[in-house]
Amino acid sequence: MRKIEQQMIEAIKAKKTWSMDNTKVEYQCELDEPMHARMEQAKVYLFGNHIGTYLYRDTAFYVNFKTLRNWPTRTTKSRLRALGASV
């Protein structure tokens, strides 16, 4: 695993917004009013394109397949694999 991917994962675990070179993690925490629950997620971007979202309540990463279809590069797949996606 690349150093940038390790730092990306650490940012998600630490619930922090982070960016380096072409990769960005954007941590978001919002209050879901009807449910009175916190909605926490970390969106992952590569070259400004949203490649997936980690939902803390599900403890799962969800791939943005539209982006993967449009940019099925080795770098995109490497980032997604580092996050546990099967691509």
Protein Blocks (a to p, Z undefined) as FASTA:
>chain_A
ZZklmmmmmmmmnopacdehjbccdddddddfklopacddddddeehiafbdcdfklopa
cddfklmmmmmcfklmmmmmmnopaZZ
